[in-house]
Amino acid sequence: MHDDDAGYARRVIDPESVRLSFSGELVYWRGPSPYHYVAVPPDGCELLHAIAPVATYGWGVIPVTVTIGGTTFSTSLFPRDGGYLVPVKDAVRREEQVALGDVVAIELAIRT
């Protein structure tokens, strides 16, 4: 069966071409690994779900490069409740002077 036979054309997305820009509230999660996170908005999660099979290195995590303000760092998106969370390191929070409840602007790129 061809994709056209199914009534749609499949789109192949190169994970390295994925760039997301969004803002979100910095939250604290007290799970097994307490950490500060910013949630990826639903439209970004749809794209991430599409590339996850080729971008993840296991357990659904996706390696990314994140920029907050003037600070760029490597981390991995954390899957949670059907979405993704961006971990924000303490050193980044201190450098960019962001605190719990602040709205943080994020630039995100997939690493493969």
Buried (B, 14 or more C-beta within 10 A) or exposed (E): EEEEEEEEEEEEEEBEEBEBEBEBEBBEBEEEEEBBBBBBBEEBBEBBBBBBEEBBEEEBBBBBBBBBBEBEBEBBBBBBEEBBBBBBBEEBBEBBEBEEEEEBBBBBBBBE
